[in-house]
Amino acid sequence: MPFTRKNLMADLEDLGGNFDGDPGLEFRAATKALGLERSGLTWQRVPPDYRFPYGHTHETQEEVYVVVRGSGRMAIDDEVIELAEWDAVRVPPGSWRGYEAGPEGLELLVVGAPNLGENPREDVEGTRDWWPR
């Protein structure tokens, strides 16, 4: 059975600088590197007390955010929830979402399905400085 193995830190480019935010923001997209066909995967590190600069929504993709380290808060539409290590939050298509780190920072694995293919930007709408409260 064929498989793909990649190291999220060593093998993937840090795209955090693409978001025009804090220099400590890291964003590593594993979808293409792993050859995922039906889902997507990213790893993100948000610096302490920092809010990810964009909120976004998807037309078709649902996402699951898993806190692997740290804590913070997540806004989903008009609701803000606290996040703790190993929390998993499912966000359906059509809901706006954004997140911010607590005092020790926030590390997330984000799994999305279905895979958005070659033009993932066609499924997403984003807004800088989005936060409901």
Sequence and secondary structure as in RCSB ss.txt:
>XXXX:A:sequence
MPFTRKNLMADLEDLGGNFDGDPGLEFRAATKALGLERSGLTWQRVPPDYRFPYGHTHETQEEVYVVVRGSGRMA
IDDEVIELAEWDAVRVPPGSWRGYEAGPEGLELLVVGAPNLGENPREDVEGTRDWWPR
>XXXX:A:secstr
       TTTTS   GGGG S TT EEEE HHHHT SS EEEEEEE TT B SEEEEESS EEEEEEEEEEEEEE
ETTEEEEE TT EEEE TT  EEEEEEEEEEEEEEEEES  TT GGGTEEEEET    
